[in-house]
């Protein structure tokens, strides 16, 4: 409450820049020197290649049983050896489409500049973050209820874009960046909890059998093994790098936009590498292809979002000290 109250003392500028391309008002202009244009171009190409690779990996028709990973839902009522499970195929596809919408968002950001017009593209990037958070927090039940999934997606897109269009400058920019940072921070927390829980799960496993392989015919020389027994660590690191890039745009101009694009290129290459490991390798540690999703009741999801809101508001308030 103290952070919110401190916004009253801010003197927000009423002047706003206009895009030379579209003529629409923008939140800020992105420097387009020869160096920055080349930098943005290289990173956009990297993002495109990462997106294309992710889509190819996740839509591969046949995957050997040894390569299939499973989510284990760590519900308190489940016995140690009787956890409910589901494959990671759907989640990998969410990651791939997350990369796709981020690529579109980045490309339109460079062309249109950040503003009300661009926010409709950026909101789909944020929507995929929300879908991942709900999927990993609701024991894989989110995508099974098609109506609930459709309702959440439509409601989120309408709410975000309606408020962004309705609010006047600079409240529209503050609102959009606040909810963006909130989802970034929440995703870091979710991925970090999963990594820690999975790390201790794998640490307690016994050695050397082929996880997920029940038929002898599946054990052959074509099976590829990886020493990277917990590829889930890539997810919280990638999410943190992505969040760092978003924060950089608030504090450093014009270098912040270059850091932002670099963070996207790095983080989504890591997501692509995660998908590659998850769909092309197994390990010789029993059950190491299992990923444990910590039990997350409704109150805990609310708690995570509350801390994420506090963090995003704090960062935005801190930004005002520099400008």
Secondary structure, DSSP 8 states (H G I E B T S, - for coil): -HHHHHGGG-------EE-TTT--EES------HHHHHHHHHHHHHHHHHHHHHHHHHT-S---GGG--EEEEE-TTS-TT--EEEESHHHHHHHHHHHHHHHHHHHHHHHH-SSHHHHHHHHHHHHHHHHHHHHHHTTT-TTT-HHHHHHHHHHHHHHHHHHHHHS-TTHHHHHHHHHHHHHHHHHHHHHHHHHHHHHHHHHT--B-S-TT--SGGG-STT--B-S---TTHHHHHHHHHHHHHHHHHHHSTTHHHHHHHHHHHHHHHHHHHHHHHHHH-B-SBTTTTEEEEE---HHHHHHHHHHHHHHHHHHHHHHTTT-
